[in-house]
Amino acid sequence: MTVEVTSHDAAADADERDRVEKPRAYAGSGIPVYLLIDREAGEVTVYSEPTDGTYQQRHSAALGKTVALPSPVGITLDTAPLKTWTEPTAE
């Protein structure tokens, strides 16, 4: 399993990198479950069942909900604690 948190990078390619390129690369590497914590959208996305370089399953839920992480992880994750990671920090 791989877990990523979207970057706060303002570069134009950050969205493409976080939401398109990385899922494709992880699926192509055969990583069975990929969890993306999306700060901007306030949600988590679980990607699973990699086949031919793409994930066949994709499930998104708002932060604060629980999500099922499929086999081989096989747990239910409460995402409420993740909210603190995604809130903007005071500068």
C-alpha positions in Angstrom: 0.0 0.0 0.0 1.1 3.5 -0.7 -0.3 6.7 0.9 0.1 10.2 -0.5 -1.0 13.6 0.6 -1.5 16.1 -2.1 1.0 18.9 -2.1 0.5 22.6 -1.5 2.7 23.2 -4.5 1.2 26.0 -6.6 3.0 24.8 -9.7 0.7 24.2 -12.7 1.8 20.5 -12.9 1.0 19.7 -9.2 -2.6 18.7 -10.0 -1.5 16.5 -12.9 1.3 14.9 -10.9 -0.8 14.2 -7.7 -4.0 13.0 -9.3 -3.0 11.5 -12.6 0.7 10.6 -12.9 1.1 9.1 -9.4 -1.9 6.8 -9.6 -0.8 5.6 -13.0 2.8 5.0 -11.8 1.6 3.1 -8.7 -0.8 0.9 -10.7 1.9 0.2 -13.2 4.2 -0.9 -10.4 1.5 -3.3 -9.1 0.9 -1.6 -5.8 -2.4 -3.1 -4.8 -3.9 -0.2 -2.8 -3.2 3.5 -3.1 -4.7 6.0 -0.7 -4.7 9.7 -1.8 -5.4 12.3 0.9 -6.6 15.3 -1.1 -6.1 18.5 0.9 -7.8 20.7 -1.7 -10.9 18.6 -2.2 -11.2 17.6 1.5 -11.5 14.0 0.6 -9.7 10.7 0.5 -9.6 8.4 -2.6 -8.9 4.7 -2.4 -7.5 3.2 -5.6 -7.3 -0.6 -5.9 -7.2 -3.6 -8.3 -4.3 -2.5 -10.6 -4.5 -4.0 -14.1 -2.5 -3.1 -17.1 -1.2 0.2 -15.5 -4.5 1.5 -14.2 -6.6 1.0 -11.1 -9.9 -0.7 -11.8 -11.5 0.6 -8.6 -11.7 4.1 -7.3 -13.7 5.2 -4.3 -13.7 8.7 -2.8 -15.1 9.9 0.5 -15.1 13.2 2.4 -12.6 13.5 5.2 -14.2 12.5 8.4 -15.9 9.4 6.9 -14.7 5.9 7.2 -13.3 4.1 4.1 -12.7 0.4 3.5 -9.1 -0.4 2.4 -9.5 -3.6 0.4 -7.3 -6.7 0.4 -4.4 -7.1 1.1 -4.8 -4.3 3.6 -8.3 -5.3 4.7 -9.1 -2.6 7.3 -11.6 0.2 7.7 -10.0 3.6 8.2 -11.5 6.4 10.1 -10.4 9.5 8.2 -11.5 12.1 10.9 -7.9 12.4 12.3 -6.6 13.1 8.8 -8.4 16.4 8.9 -5.7 18.0 11.0 -3.1 17.2 8.3 -5.1 18.9 5.6 -6.0 22.1 7.4 -4.0 25.2 6.4 -1.3 26.2 8.8 -0.9 29.8 10.0 2.2 31.5 8.7 
